[in-house]
Structures are given as C-alpha cells and as structure tokens.
Amino acid sequence: METVSLHADVRDKKASLRELRSNRLIPAILYGHSRENVLLQLDYQTFRKALIKAGGSTIIDLDYDSKADRALIYNVQRDPVT
C-alpha cells in the first residue's frame, strides 16, 4: 500500500477564513477520540494532489508543528458556484 504524506501548519483561531482562502490555503481540523482538536491550514495544490492520490480511504501521514500523526480525510466541502 502506498503512503501519502501531507504537511500542514497550525492556524490561529482568530484568523479570517476568507483571508486564508484568498492566500490559496485551506482551513482544516484534526480531531479524534480522547484528543483535543487542532486547527490546521493546508496548501491548496498540495492537498488537492494528496486527495487525488489517496482518495477517501487511505491513511495519510500528516506533519504539523514538528509532530506527526496519521489521519483519514473525512469530509471535503466544496463551493458549488466556484
């Protein structure tokens, strides 16, 4: 099985999501059982390539804030107009 790796940066809770998206970044949340949620931001092109390669059922090695976790893409929301 091929592994997919993805790099993310931790984002500030007060950051404007509109400004984030205008800079070609995607807001994301890493969550799980018995852990605190982590707010992340991902590069659009890098995430798009990882999503195409991994699909919805492949575990992704996620690197953020000098930590590494394994994650699964759960839900992707898209704007139907743009």
Disulfide bonds with the S-S distance in Angstrom:
none
